[in-house]
């Protein structure tokens, strides 16, 4: 059906407006971490919030107050989990993976590439994207916890302290 009545459209408009602002306010109260780069936990949170927003706007059986309560519960849960992950290593390991070294001192680490399901071509693309033309100028490439690549050029003093928390398989 294309059109039922004006009241249904007005209801969607008002619900969308209020739910949108409730979500924005709740996200702002929860802090910057809620909107950080994605790891698996953040991805699930974002999908869940989007699903709740869509349900509040389009499904008559879900009231606006229920949707706002669901926003508050999920964002509070996310806040608690991330607060705990900063303080308790066990919780951090549960929700976040470690960065993985994929390329080191001119060599691809094939076991790491296989276990992370990354091809050499994807690593090469990340190197090109960083503006480096020669593999000899690359010290390391890391697959970060959010799925992005970090490409590190050679250091003048040969220091590698930025790689201290990186897994090398």
Helices and strands as residue ranges (DSSP letters): H 6-30, G 32-35, H 40-58, H 64-87, H 89-95, E 100-104, E 107-108, H 110-116, H 120-129, G 135-137, E 138-143, E 149-153, G 161-163
